């Protein structure tokens, strides 16, 4: 989920924590838990700082180790130790339980969007992305705002958020069932599909679709039950014997892209005295373009001149980023 949603979920957990006698009976413990659950609701995304290094490091690692099973257990211990130094009279077990709940909730809800997490590391580095909830869901966010309004006007924070959380559980289940139904609808309209990737939007019945069969990749969008095809690409496995592909595959930006994207189209063309190898993720079609890409410029000696991976919404901006990367290399 986006940062704003994680934050409101943290405050929602603080309201829920008032049902815990160890928290409710100690104002100091409540203050520590309030800080702990909000911090715990955002701390797994500390790896966002990798953007300061480069996009390749960010793409390879965001929602990776910081969302893993060991990290989910270690973050609460770290936060509890820090908070007990700040609030020495707070209840240690209550603080640990609620910070653990906050961190685990963050990791759990991230599984439901199309980006996903590596939540089951170290057992596997596979990305777990259910694709049932948009990264920002207006209903989830609005329900928390409603809960805060009731909390401030009527009190009863614990009861309020028990009801809201129960409603959200039902919402998640319904979205899951609907997601499964949409996949079946897509497979009926495009027989022979082997995989379907749905990216939810902020509207209940609208999805972006990327799918594959033995021969083709498909890109489209769903409105209700209607599938509108946008593109179809021949499915071409990467030719690992191609020297240009071999050169590009050693580039850090391409490696980061390939480690993350499960369905992409690739192309090679010659432009202005250099070879351009481009990989485009088919899941994120938007406004006539595929913004998530990895692009490499090679010279005639197949040496990487420039490369970039990340989100770009026009060819002009992509060229600027590649020129900038070339200058800074």
Buried (B, 14 or more C-beta within 10 A) or exposed (E): BEEEBBBBBBBBBBBBBBEBEBBBEBEEBBBBBBBBBBBBBBBBBEBBEBEEEBBBBBBBBBBBBBBBBEBBEEBBEBBBEBBBEEBEEBBBEBBBBBBBBBBBBBBBBBBBBBBBBBBBBEEEEEBBBBBBBBBBBEBBBEBBEEBBEBBEEEEEBBBBBBBBBEBBEEBBEEBBEBBEEBBEBBBEBBEEBEEBBBBBBEEBEBBBBBBBBEEBBBBBBBEEEEBEEBBBBEBEEBEEEEEBBEBBBEBBBBBBBBBBBBBBBBEBEEEEEBBBBBBBBBBBBEEEBBBBBBBBBBEEEEEBBBBBBBEBEEEEEBBEBBEEBBEEE
